[in-house]
Amino acid sequence: MEQQQRVREAAALARAIVDNVERVVVGKRQAIEYTLAAAMAGGHILLEDVPGLGKTMLARALAVSLGLDFRRIQFTADLMPSDIVGGPVYNPKDGSFTLRLGPVFANVVLADEINRANPRAQSALLECMEEGQLTLDGQTVPLPQPFVVLATQNPIDMAGTYPLPEAQLDRFLIRLSLGYPDPKLEASLIDRQQFAHPIASLRAACNAQQFATLTEAARQVVMSPELAQFATAIVGATRRSSLVRYGASPRGTLGLARMARALSCIRGIPYVDPGIVREVAGPVLAHRIVLQPQVAAQRSAGAVIQELLAAQATPR
């Protein structure tokens, strides 16, 4: 009963955070829930869509709502790794070097338009996203905890962009696309946001300590052995399918379980349901697989994941 009470209390706080973010990003409640769940699970989020659909606003609104230390890095073609992680700075007065920490040293880091940076700059995030630390000038420096990267990117076929390598994509817990808003909601934006944006008046809906209770409550959500096998079977299907050239890694299996626990917690369910595993499988796994060339020309990775899901028997 104590575990159920913790999950109920966490769900109430999560709803308050989602409601707060929805003041800025209207009509995208499911995407907001997924983004919050990924942050609670200790994962990183990739928001991919065409410009102007609210990717950056979602990232900023979530960071403000969580009440955590926030930094924004605008990725450009001339961005250097030292602009992200920092490095030694020479002091001409005494000829010494001082280690300067870059903007990545924050709880929530917005990597805006990440695929506009060259591959060298993109690779600067690899160690910090996976290990929660950085090696600078021969020193291992831990990053603040929690540490969440919220990255936005435009579709890779647009001018001036570089595709993210598979190794970096695999480090994102989920990839989301917001899509165009409902026409009625879009019309209401004229009155609500034409002259002032609600992000300017947004306030935190929780603090660092409360967010820590959220992440702990998500870890308390029960995942039965049958559900663990179900999640493993879904990931295994991506490796055996003739449609897929490279299947998801074990990081995908762990991510699927973590995301299912966190989303269950947000919805006030003290256990993982098979339906939630199916629901989050697309956002967690689609960006981790590489389709066969002839398949990629006709179908998306998300569609292939749904086909593989349909072939999996649901555990009782």
N, C-alpha and C positions, 0 to 999 in steps of 0.2 A: 504493500500500500504506500510506503514511503517513496518508492521509486515512481509509482504512478502520480503521486502528488507533485514530485519534482518536475515530471514531464508536463503536467497540467500548468504549473506555474511558469515553466519555460515557454510553453505554447502561448500563454497570455502575453508575455513580454515580446515574443516573436511577432505576434499579431500587431502589437503597438509599433514595432519597428517597421513592419511591412506597410501599415497604414501611413506612417510618417513619410516613407519613401514614395508612396503612391500619391502624395500631395504634389510631387514634382513629376513623376513618370506615371501618367494617367492611363488606366486601362491595360496595364501589363503586370497584373498581380502575380500570375504564375512565374514570370521571369524574375520578379523581385523575390519571390519565395525561393526559387532555385539559387539565386545569387546569395541570399542570406544563408541558405543551407550549406552552400559550398564554403562560405566563410566560417561557419560554425564547425565544419568538418576539417578545418585547417587547410583547405585547398585554395587554389588560384583559379580565377575566372577569366575567360576570353569572350569578349562581346564582339561579334562579327556582323557587320551590316553596312549598307550604303550610308553615306553621310546624312546627317540631319534627323536621325530617327531616335535620338535620345540616349545613345550609348554612354557618352561622357557624363550626361546628367544623372543616369542611373548609378554610375560609379561614384560620382561626387555625393549624391544624395545618400547612398548607403554609408559612405565613410562618415559623413556628418551625423547620420542617425545613430551610428554605433559609438560615437563619442571617443574615437581613438585618434592617435597622432596620424596625420594625413599629409602626404606629399604627392605632388604631381610632376611627372616628367613628360615633356613634350618631345616625342621621338621625331627626329628629322634625319635627312640623308647625311648630314655632316656631324651627327652626334658621335662622340667618342666614348669608349667604355669608362674612362675616368669621369665623364660627366654624369655617369649613373652611380658608380660605386665609390668614387673618390680615389685618393692616392696620396703619395708624398708630395709636399709642397716645400719648395726651397725658400729659406729665410736668408736674404742677402746680408743682413746685419751681422749674423754670427756664423754664416755658412752651414747651418744645420738644416735638417729636413723634419717637417712636422706632418704627421698623418692626418689628412683631411677626410672626413667621412662624407660620402655623397648622399643625395636625396633618397636613395634606396633604404636608408636607415630610418624607417618609420614603420608604424603598425599596418597602415593601409597605403599602398603605393599605386597610384594611377599611372599606368604606362599608356599614354594617349597616342593612338595611331602607331602602335608598336611596329607594324610592318612597313613603315616609312624609313626606319633606320636600316643601316647596312648590316649584314650578317655579323660582323665583328662586334658591333654595339649590342645586337640582340643576344649574343652569346654571353654577355656580361651578367645576364640574369640567371643563367643556368644553375650555377652553384647555389645562389641564394634561394631560388625557388625550391630546390630539392633538399638542401641540407640546413637551411636557416642560418647560414653563416657565409662569410666571405674571406678569401685570402688576399690580403693587401700588404704589399711590400714584405712578403715573407711571414706576415702575422695572420693568424686566424682570428677573425673578429666576429662574435655572435651578433645576429640581428635582433632587434626588439621583438618580443613575443606578446600577442600573436603577430604573425606576419602574413599579409595577404596581398597578392598582386592582382589588381583589376586592370586588365589590358583591353584596349579597344583596337579594332583594325577594320579597314575597308576591304572589300573583296580583292583577292590578289590579282585579278585581271585589270584593275584600275591603274592608271598611269602613276608612276612614281612610287610603286610599292614593291617590296621584296617578300616572297613567300617564306613563312616561318618553317624552319627545319623540323623534321619529325621528332627529333630529340627534345625540342622545346615545346612542341604541341603536346607531347606526352606528359609534360609537367603541369599542364592545366587540368584541374579536376573536371571542369565542365566547359563546354563552348555553347554559347547561346546566340540566337538571332532574334531581335525584337520584332522586326517586321513593321509594316505600315499600320497606323492606328485605325480604329473604327471611324468611318466618316462622321458620325454624330459627335464622337469625342473630339475629333479633329476640329470640327466647327466650334466647339466650346473653347478650344485653345485661343481663339481670337480674342475673346473677352478676358480670359484668365491670364494670358501670357504675352499679349501684344506689346504692352508698355512696361511690364515688370515681370521678372521671372521668380517663381516661388522658391527657388534654391537660395535666393538672397536672404530670405527670412526663415529658412529651415533651421530647426534646433535639434540637438541630440535627443534621442528617445531612450538611451541607456548610457551607462558608463563602462569603463574597462572591467570593473569587478562584476557587473551584471552580465556583460558579454562572456566572461569566464564561466559564470554559472550556466549560461546557455550551452557552451561547448561541452561542459561536464554532463549536463542533462542529456545531450545527444549521445554521448558515450554510454549512458546507462540504458539506452533503448535496446531491448532484447532482440537478437537475431538468432533464430534457431539453426541447428545444424542442417536441417532440410533447406532452409533459405540460403545458407552459405553455399550448399551444393548447387542450388538453383543459379545463384550469381556466377559461380565458377563454370557451370555448364554454358551459360550465355557467352561468357568470354571465350571459353573453349571452342564454341561454335564459330567464332570469328577466325580462328586459326585453321579450322578444317574446311571451311567453305571454299568451293571452287571460284566464287565470285571475288574473294579477297586474296590479295597477294601477300600482305603481311597483316596478321591478326593483332589484337590488343595484347599488351604486355601484362605481367602480374600486377604492375602498378594500376592497371585498369580494373582488375578484380578488387583490389583493396579500395580503390576510389569508388567503385560501385557500391560496396558495402558501407563505406563512410557516408556517402551521399544519401543512401536509403535510410540510414539511421537518423541523420540530421533532418531530412524532410519529414520523417515520421514524427520526430520531436516537435517540429514547427506545427504540425497538424494535431498535436495532442494525443498521439497514439504511442503507447509504451512498448510496442513491439513492431518489427518490420513485417509488412504485409507483402505478399507476392506482387500485388498490383502496383505498389510503390517501386519495387525493383524494376518492373517492366517500364514504369513511367520515366524513370531517370536513366534507363539504359542508353537511350539515344544521346542525350546531352553529355553523358560520361564517356561513351565509347566511340561515337561516330568520328571524332577527330583523331582517334588513336589507330585507325585502320587505314590501310592503303589498298584501294581496289585494283583489280586487274585492269589494264589499260582499256580493253574493249568494253568493260562494264562501266568504268568511270565516264565514258562518253555518253552513256545512256541513263545512268542512275546515280543518285547521290549516296554518300556513305550512310546518311540517316535512313534512307529508304531500305538499304541493304540490312541495316541493323533491325529494322522492323520486320523484314522477311525472316530473319534468323530467330527473332523473338516469337513469331507466330508458330514456328516449328518446335518450340520448347514446351514441354508439358508443365503445367503449373502444379507445384507441390500442394498437397492437402494440408 
